[in-house]
Structure formats: structure tokens, C-alpha cells
Amino acid sequence: MTPLSLEAPAKLNLSLPLYRDKVFASFDLEYKSSARTLLGRRASDYVVGNFTIFAHELVKNLELSGTIYNLWDARYGHPGAEDHLQDVIQQDGRSFRIKLTYKF
């Protein structure tokens, strides 16, 4: 059995060139309304923003990106499923990732 949910998600993405066609900045914003859990409670609605800088071909075959997830360090959770012990599973706070890719 899955949670009864009237989730209303919305997502906005914006990407802008910073340097020629090689370096870009992007921002995405995601909203999800509250959702009913298996125990009939509600997981709160939330807004999460992420920011990324992406560079490609500054050096031949090399891509570099850095992303900050959950910019405002929002505390939120998703309803658990039947096989979870938690009614609401808390999600990560602010985190970051740096990614380097070389294409052969």
C-alpha cells in the first residue's frame, strides 16, 4: 500500500552563460506540497533550491561542475513506505558535490 497523497510539485530551472559557451551557472527551485503518510499524518510541504556552476571544454575533453544542494538547509521529509520503520524519512540538509569528467 502506498501513501495517499495530493502532492502538487512545481519546479523552476534557470541557466545562464557566464563565459562564452563554456561556463554556465544554473539555479533550480523545487516545491512540493504536504503529503499524507501511511499513518495518516502529513509530511510538511517544502521548497528546496540548488545552485550549479558547470564548465566544459576549458581544457579539451574535460568537464567540471560544482553543485550546492538544498541551499537554505531546509529540514523536510518524504512519507515512508510499508517496508520503512519511519513514517516520514528525513532528507539531507545542505550538501555539495564537485564532479570532474574526462572524455577519452
Biopython code that builds the backbone (N, CA, C, O; Angstrom):
import numpy as np
from Bio.PDB.StructureBuilder import StructureBuilder

atoms = [
    (1, "MET", "N", (0.839, -1.177, 0.000)),
    (1, "MET", "CA", (0.000, 0.000, 0.000)),
    (1, "MET", "C", (0.886, 1.242, 0.000)),
    (1, "MET", "O", (1.819, 1.329, 0.799)),
    (2, "THR", "N", (0.618, 2.191, -0.867)),
    (2, "THR", "CA", (1.397, 3.419, -0.917)),
    (2, "THR", "C", (0.634, 4.535, -0.224)),
    (2, "THR", "O", (-0.588, 4.463, -0.100)),
    (3, "PRO", "N", (1.343, 5.575, 0.232)),
    (3, "PRO", "CA", (0.680, 6.659, 0.939)),
    (3, "PRO", "C", (-0.323, 7.384, 0.044)),
    (3, "PRO", "O", (-0.086, 7.570, -1.150)),
    (4, "LEU", "N", (-1.443, 7.789, 0.637)),
    (4, "LEU", "CA", (-2.377, 8.641, -0.073)),
    (4, "LEU", "C", (-1.741, 10.010, -0.151)),
    (4, "LEU", "O", (-1.252, 10.523, 0.855)),
    (5, "SER", "N", (-1.737, 10.611, -1.328)),
    (5, "SER", "CA", (-1.008, 11.843, -1.484)),
    (5, "SER", "C", (-1.701, 12.757, -2.478)),
    (5, "SER", "O", (-2.200, 12.308, -3.509)),
    (6, "LEU", "N", (-1.728, 14.017, -2.163)),
    (6, "LEU", "CA", (-2.217, 15.024, -3.094)),
    (6, "LEU", "C", (-1.071, 15.979, -3.396)),
    (6, "LEU", "O", (-1.257, 17.195, -3.414)),
    (7, "GLU", "N", (0.097, 15.432, -3.629)),
    (7, "GLU", "CA", (1.277, 16.254, -3.856)),
    (7, "GLU", "C", (1.087, 17.136, -5.078)),
    (7, "GLU", "O", (0.581, 16.697, -6.110)),
    (8, "ALA", "N", (1.497, 18.371, -4.943)),
    (8, "ALA", "CA", (1.461, 19.310, -6.054)),
    (8, "ALA", "C", (2.885, 19.822, -6.257)),
    (8, "ALA", "O", (3.262, 20.839, -5.674)),
    (9, "PRO", "N", (3.678, 19.133, -7.075)),
    (9, "PRO", "CA", (5.055, 19.582, -7.268)),
    (9, "PRO", "C", (5.137, 20.712, -8.298)),
    (9, "PRO", "O", (4.308, 20.812, -9.204)),
    (10, "ALA", "N", (6.148, 21.547, -8.136)),
    (10, "ALA", "CA", (6.448, 22.586, -9.115)),
    (10, "ALA", "C", (7.959, 22.737, -9.155)),
    (10, "ALA", "O", (8.628, 22.635, -8.126)),
    (11, "LYS", "N", (8.491, 22.977, -10.336)),
    (11, "LYS", "CA", (9.942, 23.110, -10.463)),
    (11, "LYS", "C", (10.258, 24.227, -11.449)),
    (11, "LYS", "O", (9.606, 24.356, -12.484)),
    (12, "LEU", "N", (11.260, 25.028, -11.120)),
    (12, "LEU", "CA", (11.711, 26.126, -11.951)),
    (12, "LEU", "C", (13.209, 25.956, -12.170)),
    (12, "LEU", "O", (13.954, 25.746, -11.212)),
    (13, "ASN", "N", (13.655, 26.043, -13.413)),
    (13, "ASN", "CA", (15.081, 25.936, -13.740)),
    (13, "ASN", "C", (15.511, 27.180, -14.507)),
    (13, "ASN", "O", (14.794, 27.658, -15.386)),
    (14, "LEU", "N", (16.680, 27.694, -14.168)),
    (14, "LEU", "CA", (17.235, 28.850, -14.846)),
    (14, "LEU", "C", (18.712, 28.587, -15.080)),
    (14, "LEU", "O", (19.427, 28.192, -14.160)),
    (15, "SER", "N", (19.172, 28.803, -16.306)),
    (15, "SER", "CA", (20.579, 28.599, -16.636)),
    (15, "SER", "C", (21.068, 29.792, -17.448)),
    (15, "SER", "O", (20.399, 30.238, -18.380)),
    (16, "LEU", "N", (22.243, 30.306, -17.084)),
    (16, "LEU", "CA", (22.803, 31.472, -17.747)),
    (16, "LEU", "C", (24.266, 31.231, -18.104)),
    (16, "LEU", "O", (25.018, 30.668, -17.309)),
    (17, "PRO", "N", (24.670, 31.659, -19.306)),
    (17, "PRO", "CA", (26.093, 31.556, -19.649)),
    (17, "PRO", "C", (26.888, 32.616, -18.882)),
    (17, "PRO", "O", (26.459, 33.765, -18.771)),
    (18, "LEU", "N", (28.042, 32.224, -18.360)),
    (18, "LEU", "CA", (28.908, 33.155, -17.653)),
    (18, "LEU", "C", (30.127, 33.534, -18.483)),
    (18, "LEU", "O", (30.620, 34.660, -18.410)),
    (19, "TYR", "N", (30.603, 32.580, -19.269)),
    (19, "TYR", "CA", (31.793, 32.821, -20.085)),
    (19, "TYR", "C", (31.649, 32.067, -21.401)),
    (19, "TYR", "O", (31.704, 30.838, -21.445)),
    (20, "ARG", "N", (31.463, 32.836, -22.470)),
    (20, "ARG", "CA", (31.277, 32.267, -23.811)),
    (20, "ARG", "C", (30.269, 31.126, -23.765)),
    (20, "ARG", "O", (29.240, 31.250, -23.101)),
    (21, "ASP", "N", (30.535, 30.037, -24.441)),
    (21, "ASP", "CA", (29.673, 28.857, -24.377)),
    (21, "ASP", "C", (30.367, 27.752, -23.588)),
    (21, "ASP", "O", (30.203, 26.567, -23.877)),
    (22, "LYS", "N", (31.145, 28.161, -22.583)),
    (22, "LYS", "CA", (31.949, 27.185, -21.850)),
    (22, "LYS", "C", (31.606, 27.088, -20.364)),
    (22, "LYS", "O", (31.730, 26.013, -19.776)),
    (23, "VAL", "N", (31.183, 28.180, -19.754)),
    (23, "VAL", "CA", (30.884, 28.186, -18.321)),
    (23, "VAL", "C", (29.449, 28.689, -18.114)),
    (23, "VAL", "O", (29.049, 29.727, -18.641)),
    (24, "PHE", "N", (28.700, 27.923, -17.334)),
    (24, "PHE", "CA", (27.293, 28.240, -17.094)),
    (24, "PHE", "C", (26.997, 28.191, -15.596)),
    (24, "PHE", "O", (27.616, 27.436, -14.847)),
    (25, "ALA", "N", (26.043, 29.008, -15.184)),
    (25, "ALA", "CA", (25.513, 28.941, -13.831)),
    (25, "ALA", "C", (24.047, 28.557, -13.961)),
    (25, "ALA", "O", (23.342, 29.051, -14.841)),
    (26, "SER", "N", (23.597, 27.680, -13.085)),
    (26, "SER", "CA", (22.182, 27.319, -13.117)),
    (26, "SER", "C", (21.629, 27.246, -11.696)),
    (26, "SER", "O", (22.337, 26.954, -10.732)),
    (27, "PHE", "N", (20.354, 27.521, -11.618)),
    (27, "PHE", "CA", (19.637, 27.501, -10.351)),
    (27, "PHE", "C", (18.334, 26.765, -10.583)),
    (27, "PHE", "O", (17.640, 27.021, -11.567)),
    (28, "ASP", "N", (17.996, 25.857, -9.692)),
    (28, "ASP", "CA", (16.680, 25.229, -9.785)),
    (28, "ASP", "C", (15.999, 25.299, -8.436)),
    (28, "ASP", "O", (16.634, 25.201, -7.385)),
    (29, "LEU", "N", (14.703, 25.471, -8.494)),
    (29, "LEU", "CA", (13.878, 25.626, -7.310)),
    (29, "LEU", "C", (12.762, 24.602, -7.398)),
    (29, "LEU", "O", (12.087, 24.504, -8.423)),
    (30, "GLU", "N", (12.560, 23.834, -6.326)),
    (30, "GLU", "CA", (11.541, 22.794, -6.323)),
    (30, "GLU", "C", (10.615, 22.984, -5.120)),
    (30, "GLU", "O", (11.064, 23.188, -3.992)),
    (31, "TYR", "N", (9.315, 22.910, -5.391)),
    (31, "TYR", "CA", (8.309, 22.975, -4.331)),
    (31, "TYR", "C", (7.483, 21.699, -4.362)),
    (31, "TYR", "O", (7.090, 21.232, -5.431)),
    (32, "LYS", "N", (7.223, 21.140, -3.194)),
    (32, "LYS", "CA", (6.291, 20.017, -3.074)),
    (32, "LYS", "C", (5.341, 20.311, -1.926)),
    (32, "LYS", "O", (5.758, 20.718, -0.842)),
    (33, "SER", "N", (4.076, 20.102, -2.179)),
    (33, "SER", "CA", (3.078, 20.327, -1.133)),
    (33, "SER", "C", (3.139, 19.190, -0.118)),
    (33, "SER", "O", (3.832, 18.194, -0.323)),
    (34, "SER", "N", (2.411, 19.351, 0.968)),
    (34, "SER", "CA", (2.405, 18.312, 2.001)),
    (34, "SER", "C", (1.825, 17.023, 1.433)),
    (34, "SER", "O", (1.067, 17.044, 0.464)),
    (35, "ALA", "N", (2.188, 15.907, 2.045)),
    (35, "ALA", "CA", (1.734, 14.597, 1.571)),
    (35, "ALA", "C", (1.326, 13.744, 2.765)),
    (35, "ALA", "O", (1.950, 13.806, 3.824)),
    (36, "ARG", "N", (0.290, 12.961, 2.592)),
    (36, "ARG", "CA", (-0.207, 12.083, 3.653)),
    (36, "ARG", "C", (0.719, 10.870, 3.785)),
    (36, "ARG", "O", (1.189, 10.315, 2.791)),
    (37, "THR", "N", (0.968, 10.473, 5.038)),
    (37, "THR", "CA", (1.808, 9.308, 5.302)),
    (37, "THR", "C", (0.923, 8.076, 5.505)),
    (37, "THR", "O", (-0.302, 8.179, 5.557)),
    (38, "LEU", "N", (1.558, 6.922, 5.617)),
    (38, "LEU", "CA", (0.808, 5.684, 5.842)),
    (38, "LEU", "C", (0.022, 5.701, 7.152)),
    (38, "LEU", "O", (-1.017, 5.051, 7.264)),
    (39, "LEU", "N", (0.520, 6.449, 8.145)),
    (39, "LEU", "CA", (-0.172, 6.529, 9.437)),
    (39, "LEU", "C", (-1.229, 7.632, 9.459)),
    (39, "LEU", "O", (-1.818, 7.912, 10.503)),
    (40, "GLY", "N", (-1.466, 8.255, 8.305)),
    (40, "GLY", "CA", (-2.487, 9.284, 8.218)),
    (40, "GLY", "C", (-2.031, 10.671, 8.639)),
    (40, "GLY", "O", (-2.830, 11.606, 8.678)),
    (41, "ARG", "N", (-0.760, 10.806, 8.952)),
    (41, "ARG", "CA", (-0.211, 12.124, 9.287)),
    (41, "ARG", "C", (0.144, 12.843, 7.990)),
    (41, "ARG", "O", (-0.138, 12.348, 6.899)),
    (42, "ARG", "N", (0.760, 14.008, 8.119)),
    (42, "ARG", "CA", (1.171, 14.745, 6.922)),
    (42, "ARG", "C", (2.658, 15.074, 6.997)),
    (42, "ARG", "O", (3.146, 15.546, 8.024)),
    (43, "ALA", "N", (3.369, 14.823, 5.911)),
    (43, "ALA", "CA", (4.743, 15.296, 5.771)),
    (43, "ALA", "C", (4.619, 16.727, 5.243)),
    (43, "ALA", "O", (3.891, 16.966, 4.279)),
    (44, "SER", "N", (5.307, 17.660, 5.851)),
    (44, "SER", "CA", (5.175, 19.080, 5.506)),
    (44, "SER", "C", (5.584, 19.382, 4.074)),
    (44, "SER", "O", (6.368, 18.656, 3.462)),
    (45, "ASP", "N", (5.033, 20.469, 3.558)),
    (45, "ASP", "CA", (5.468, 20.946, 2.246)),
    (45, "ASP", "C", (6.868, 21.550, 2.397)),
    (45, "ASP", "O", (7.311, 21.840, 3.508)),
    (46, "TYR", "N", (7.550, 21.733, 1.274)),
    (46, "TYR", "CA", (8.898, 22.288, 1.337)),
    (46, "TYR", "C", (9.294, 22.942, 0.025)),
    (46, "TYR", "O", (8.716, 22.683, -1.030)),
    (47, "VAL", "N", (10.306, 23.803, 0.130)),
    (47, "VAL", "CA", (10.936, 24.444, -1.023)),
    (47, "VAL", "C", (12.427, 24.198, -0.896)),
    (47, "VAL", "O", (13.018, 24.450, 0.154)),
    (48, "VAL", "N", (13.031, 23.710, -1.959)),
    (48, "VAL", "CA", (14.468, 23.435, -1.965)),
    (48, "VAL", "C", (15.075, 24.091, -3.206)),
    (48, "VAL", "O", (14.525, 23.985, -4.302)),
    (49, "GLY", "N", (16.203, 24.763, -3.029)),
    (49, "GLY", "CA", (16.930, 25.367, -4.142)),
    (49, "GLY", "C", (18.308, 24.753, -4.273)),
    (49, "GLY", "O", (18.941, 24.404, -3.276)),
    (50, "ASN", "N", (18.774, 24.621, -5.516)),
    (50, "ASN", "CA", (20.107, 24.083, -5.812)),
    (50, "ASN", "C", (20.813, 25.039, -6.759)),
    (50, "ASN", "O", (20.170, 25.669, -7.599)),
    (51, "PHE", "N", (22.130, 25.152, -6.632)),
    (51, "PHE", "CA", (22.916, 26.043, -7.487)),
    (51, "PHE", "C", (24.102, 25.281, -8.059)),
    (51, "PHE", "O", (24.807, 24.582, -7.331)),
    (52, "THR", "N", (24.325, 25.417, -9.381)),
    (52, "THR", "CA", (25.405, 24.692, -10.059)),
    (52, "THR", "C", (26.225, 25.636, -10.938)),
    (52, "THR", "O", (25.681, 26.512, -11.610)),
    (53, "ILE", "N", (27.526, 25.441, -10.918)),
    (53, "ILE", "CA", (28.448, 26.046, -11.895)),
    (53, "ILE", "C", (28.982, 24.891, -12.726)),
    (53, "ILE", "O", (29.451, 23.894, -12.179)),
    (54, "PHE", "N", (28.912, 25.022, -14.051)),
    (54, "PHE", "CA", (29.319, 23.954, -14.963)),
    (54, "PHE", "C", (30.252, 24.526, -16.018)),
    (54, "PHE", "O", (29.946, 25.547, -16.633)),
    (55, "ALA", "N", (31.385, 23.875, -16.228)),
    (55, "ALA", "CA", (32.347, 24.294, -17.256)),
    (55, "ALA", "C", (32.696, 23.096, -18.129)),
    (55, "ALA", "O", (32.952, 22.000, -17.629)),
    (56, "HIS", "N", (32.702, 23.321, -19.435)),
    (56, "HIS", "CA", (33.126, 22.239, -20.325)),
    (56, "HIS", "C", (34.046, 22.789, -21.401)),
    (56, "HIS", "O", (33.902, 23.926, -21.850)),
    (57, "GLU", "N", (34.984, 21.961, -21.799)),
    (57, "GLU", "CA", (35.946, 22.280, -22.844)),
    (57, "GLU", "C", (36.838, 23.489, -22.529)),
    (57, "GLU", "O", (37.348, 24.127, -23.450)),
    (58, "LEU", "N", (37.032, 23.811, -21.249)),
    (58, "LEU", "CA", (38.062, 24.800, -20.918)),
    (58, "LEU", "C", (39.413, 24.193, -21.232)),
    (58, "LEU", "O", (40.335, 24.873, -21.683)),
    (59, "VAL", "N", (39.509, 22.894, -20.983)),
    (59, "VAL", "CA", (40.617, 22.055, -21.421)),
    (59, "VAL", "C", (39.972, 20.949, -22.236)),
    (59, "VAL", "O", (38.932, 20.421, -21.841)),
    (60, "LYS", "N", (40.565, 20.589, -23.362)),
    (60, "LYS", "CA", (39.958, 19.612, -24.259)),
    (60, "LYS", "C", (39.515, 18.342, -23.523)),
    (60, "LYS", "O", (40.283, 17.747, -22.766)),
    (61, "ASN", "N", (38.259, 17.940, -23.760)),
    (61, "ASN", "CA", (37.648, 16.719, -23.217)),
    (61, "ASN", "C", (37.393, 16.748, -21.709)),
    (61, "ASN", "O", (37.101, 15.707, -21.120)),
    (62, "LEU", "N", (37.497, 17.905, -21.079)),
    (62, "LEU", "CA", (37.345, 17.988, -19.630)),
    (62, "LEU", "C", (36.101, 18.793, -19.253)),
    (62, "LEU", "O", (35.858, 19.872, -19.793)),
    (63, "GLU", "N", (35.319, 18.252, -18.319)),
    (63, "GLU", "CA", (34.155, 18.941, -17.769)),
    (63, "GLU", "C", (34.330, 19.043, -16.263)),
    (63, "GLU", "O", (34.850, 18.126, -15.627)),
    (64, "LEU", "N", (33.893, 20.161, -15.697)),
    (64, "LEU", "CA", (33.979, 20.374, -14.261)),
    (64, "LEU", "C", (32.678, 21.015, -13.802)),
    (64, "LEU", "O", (32.195, 21.963, -14.422)),
    (65, "SER", "N", (32.115, 20.503, -12.722)),
    (65, "SER", "CA", (30.915, 21.128, -12.175)),
    (65, "SER", "C", (30.970, 21.077, -10.658)),
    (65, "SER", "O", (31.604, 20.207, -10.061)),
    (66, "GLY", "N", (30.293, 22.030, -10.065)),
    (66, "GLY", "CA", (30.143, 22.079, -8.625)),
    (66, "GLY", "C", (28.711, 22.450, -8.315)),
    (66, "GLY", "O", (28.178, 23.394, -8.898)),
    (67, "THR", "N", (28.080, 21.729, -7.411)),
    (67, "THR", "CA", (26.680, 21.979, -7.069)),
    (67, "THR", "C", (26.509, 22.057, -5.564)),
    (67, "THR", "O", (27.076, 21.259, -4.817)),
    (68, "ILE", "N", (25.723, 23.023, -5.131)),
    (68, "ILE", "CA", (25.278, 23.097, -3.742)),
    (68, "ILE", "C", (23.808, 22.706, -3.764)),
    (68, "ILE", "O", (22.993, 23.346, -4.428)),
    (69, "TYR", "N", (23.479, 21.648, -3.031)),
    (69, "TYR", "CA", (22.103, 21.161, -2.935)),
    (69, "TYR", "C", (21.473, 21.686, -1.657)),
    (69, "TYR", "O", (22.151, 21.831, -0.640)),
    (70, "ASN", "N", (20.189, 21.969, -1.705)),
    (70, "ASN", "CA", (19.432, 22.440, -0.552)),
    (70, "ASN", "C", (20.107, 23.685, 0.035)),
    (70, "ASN", "O", (20.536, 23.695, 1.188)),
    (71, "LEU", "N", (20.187, 24.724, -0.787)),
    (71, "LEU", "CA", (20.886, 25.967, -0.438)),
    (71, "LEU", "C", (20.517, 26.528, 0.934)),
    (71, "LEU", "O", (21.396, 26.993, 1.658)),
    (72, "TRP", "N", (19.253, 26.496, 1.300)),
    (72, "TRP", "CA", (18.801, 27.107, 2.547)),
    (72, "TRP", "C", (18.772, 26.116, 3.696)),
    (72, "TRP", "O", (18.256, 26.420, 4.771)),
    (73, "ASP", "N", (19.324, 24.932, 3.473)),
    (73, "ASP", "CA", (19.413, 23.903, 4.519)),
    (73, "ASP", "C", (18.031, 23.585, 5.111)),
    (73, "ASP", "O", (17.874, 23.465, 6.326)),
    (74, "ALA", "N", (17.041, 23.451, 4.226)),
    (74, "ALA", "CA", (15.666, 23.156, 4.650)),
    (74, "ALA", "C", (15.593, 21.780, 5.304)),
    (74, "ALA", "O", (16.269, 20.845, 4.874)),
    (75, "ARG", "N", (14.779, 21.663, 6.333)),
    (75, "ARG", "CA", (14.531, 20.385, 7.002)),
    (75, "ARG", "C", (13.190, 19.870, 6.499)),
    (75, "ARG", "O", (12.154, 20.499, 6.717)),
    (76, "TYR", "N", (13.213, 18.729, 5.830)),
    (76, "TYR", "CA", (11.985, 18.186, 5.266)),
    (76, "TYR", "C", (12.101, 16.673, 5.153)),
    (76, "TYR", "O", (13.187, 16.107, 5.277)),
    (77, "GLY", "N", (10.966, 16.030, 4.917)),
    (77, "GLY", "CA", (10.959, 14.580, 4.796)),
    (77, "GLY", "C", (9.917, 14.114, 3.799)),
    (77, "GLY", "O", (9.002, 14.853, 3.435)),
    (78, "HIS", "N", (10.074, 12.878, 3.367)),
    (78, "HIS", "CA", (9.127, 12.231, 2.459)),
    (78, "HIS", "C", (8.419, 11.106, 3.212)),
    (78, "HIS", "O", (9.027, 10.468, 4.072)),
    (79, "PRO", "N", (7.153, 10.852, 2.907)),
    (79, "PRO", "CA", (6.461, 9.729, 3.551)),
    (79, "PRO", "C", (7.188, 8.413, 3.275)),
    (79, "PRO", "O", (7.626, 8.154, 2.154)),
    (80, "GLY", "N", (7.308, 7.592, 4.312)),
    (80, "GLY", "CA", (7.910, 6.277, 4.155)),
    (80, "GLY", "C", (6.919, 5.304, 3.528)),
    (80, "GLY", "O", (5.722, 5.584, 3.461)),
    (81, "ALA", "N", (7.415, 4.172, 3.075)),
    (81, "ALA", "CA", (6.578, 3.105, 2.517)),
    (81, "ALA", "C", (6.406, 2.017, 3.575)),
    (81, "ALA", "O", (6.961, 2.119, 4.669)),
    (82, "GLU", "N", (5.656, 1.003, 3.257)),
    (82, "GLU", "CA", (5.373, -0.074, 4.213)),
    (82, "GLU", "C", (6.625, -0.748, 4.764)),
    (82, "GLU", "O", (6.635, -1.189, 5.913)),
    (83, "ASP", "N", (7.685, -0.832, 3.951)),
    (83, "ASP", "CA", (8.892, -1.525, 4.400)),
    (83, "ASP", "C", (9.841, -0.627, 5.209)),
    (83, "ASP", "O", (10.926, -1.070, 5.586)),
    (84, "HIS", "N", (9.448, 0.625, 5.480)),
    (84, "HIS", "CA", (10.260, 1.526, 6.304)),
    (84, "HIS", "C", (9.745, 1.550, 7.724)),
    (84, "HIS", "O", (8.545, 1.405, 7.959)),
    (85, "LEU", "N", (10.655, 1.733, 8.678)),
    (85, "LEU", "CA", (10.260, 1.882, 10.071)),
    (85, "LEU", "C", (9.728, 3.289, 10.346)),
    (85, "LEU", "O", (8.850, 3.471, 11.189)),
    (86, "GLN", "N", (10.263, 4.285, 9.630)),
    (86, "GLN", "CA", (9.874, 5.669, 9.851)),
    (86, "GLN", "C", (8.606, 6.007, 9.060)),
    (86, "GLN", "O", (8.414, 5.540, 7.937)),
    (87, "ASP", "N", (7.758, 6.820, 9.666)),
    (87, "ASP", "CA", (6.569, 7.321, 8.972)),
    (87, "ASP", "C", (6.974, 8.389, 7.953)),
    (87, "ASP", "O", (6.446, 8.447, 6.843)),
    (88, "VAL", "N", (7.936, 9.239, 8.367)),
    (88, "VAL", "CA", (8.485, 10.271, 7.488)),
    (88, "VAL", "C", (9.997, 10.100, 7.477)),
    (88, "VAL", "O", (10.627, 10.048, 8.534)),
    (89, "ILE", "N", (10.574, 10.014, 6.296)),
    (89, "ILE", "CA", (12.024, 9.826, 6.164)),
    (89, "ILE", "C", (12.666, 11.182, 5.913)),
    (89, "ILE", "O", (12.449, 11.801, 4.872)),
    (90, "GLN", "N", (13.462, 11.639, 6.882)),
    (90, "GLN", "CA", (14.120, 12.940, 6.761)),
    (90, "GLN", "C", (15.144, 12.911, 5.634)),
    (90, "GLN", "O", (15.838, 11.914, 5.435)),
    (91, "GLN", "N", (15.231, 14.023, 4.896)),
    (91, "GLN", "CA", (16.151, 14.144, 3.776)),
    (91, "GLN", "C", (17.389, 14.927, 4.203)),
    (91, "GLN", "O", (17.404, 15.572, 5.251)),
    (92, "ASP", "N", (18.413, 14.857, 3.379)),
    (92, "ASP", "CA", (19.675, 15.529, 3.685)),
    (92, "ASP", "C", (19.505, 17.040, 3.758)),
    (92, "ASP", "O", (18.663, 17.617, 3.069)),
    (93, "GLY", "N", (20.310, 17.669, 4.598)),
    (93, "GLY", "CA", (20.391, 19.123, 4.644)),
    (93, "GLY", "C", (21.281, 19.599, 3.504)),
    (93, "GLY", "O", (21.418, 18.918, 2.487)),
    (94, "ARG", "N", (21.877, 20.755, 3.677)),
    (94, "ARG", "CA", (22.752, 21.307, 2.633)),
    (94, "ARG", "C", (23.919, 20.358, 2.382)),
    (94, "ARG", "O", (24.519, 19.831, 3.319)),
    (95, "SER", "N", (24.226, 20.152, 1.128)),
    (95, "SER", "CA", (25.362, 19.309, 0.751)),
    (95, "SER", "C", (25.946, 19.849, -0.549)),
    (95, "SER", "O", (25.345, 20.704, -1.200)),
    (96, "PHE", "N", (27.105, 19.354, -0.918)),
    (96, "PHE", "CA", (27.712, 19.804, -2.170)),
    (96, "PHE", "C", (28.385, 18.643, -2.871)),
    (96, "PHE", "O", (28.692, 17.610, -2.275)),
    (97, "ARG", "N", (28.603, 18.853, -4.161)),
    (97, "ARG", "CA", (29.277, 17.845, -4.972)),
    (97, "ARG", "C", (30.166, 18.568, -5.968)),
    (97, "ARG", "O", (29.766, 19.568, -6.564)),
    (98, "ILE", "N", (31.363, 18.059, -6.140)),
    (98, "ILE", "CA", (32.263, 18.518, -7.194)),
    (98, "ILE", "C", (32.489, 17.342, -8.109)),
    (98, "ILE", "O", (32.824, 16.247, -7.657)),
    (99, "LYS", "N", (32.307, 17.564, -9.400)),
    (99, "LYS", "CA", (32.418, 16.468, -10.378)),
    (99, "LYS", "C", (33.398, 16.874, -11.481)),
    (99, "LYS", "O", (33.306, 17.960, -12.053)),
    (100, "LEU", "N", (34.323, 15.982, -11.755)),
    (100, "LEU", "CA", (35.316, 16.175, -12.808)),
    (100, "LEU", "C", (35.178, 15.007, -13.767)),
    (100, "LEU", "O", (35.254, 13.852, -13.348)),
    (101, "THR", "N", (34.976, 15.289, -15.056)),
    (101, "THR", "CA", (34.803, 14.249, -16.067)),
    (101, "THR", "C", (35.778, 14.482, -17.203)),
    (101, "THR", "O", (35.876, 15.581, -17.749)),
    (102, "TYR", "N", (36.493, 13.432, -17.546)),
    (102, "TYR", "CA", (37.385, 13.484, -18.709)),
    (102, "TYR", "C", (36.883, 12.476, -19.730)),
    (102, "TYR", "O", (36.704, 11.300, -19.412)),
    (103, "LYS", "N", (36.657, 12.931, -20.955)),
    (103, "LYS", "CA", (36.185, 12.060, -22.022)),
    (103, "LYS", "C", (37.352, 11.583, -22.878)),
    (103, "LYS", "O", (38.135, 12.385, -23.388)),
    (104, "PHE", "N", (37.457, 10.251, -23.027)),
    (104, "PHE", "CA", (38.541, 9.675, -23.833)),
    (104, "PHE", "C", (38.123, 9.577, -25.267)),
    (104, "PHE", "O", (38.898, 9.117, -26.106)),
]
sb = StructureBuilder()
sb.init_structure("model")
sb.init_model(0)
sb.init_chain("A")
sb.init_seg("    ")
for serial, (resi, resn, name, xyz) in enumerate(atoms, 1):
    if name == "N":
        sb.init_residue(resn, " ", resi, " ")
    sb.init_atom(name, np.array(xyz, "f"), 0.0, 1.0, " ", f" {name:<3s}", serial, name[0])
structure = sb.get_structure()
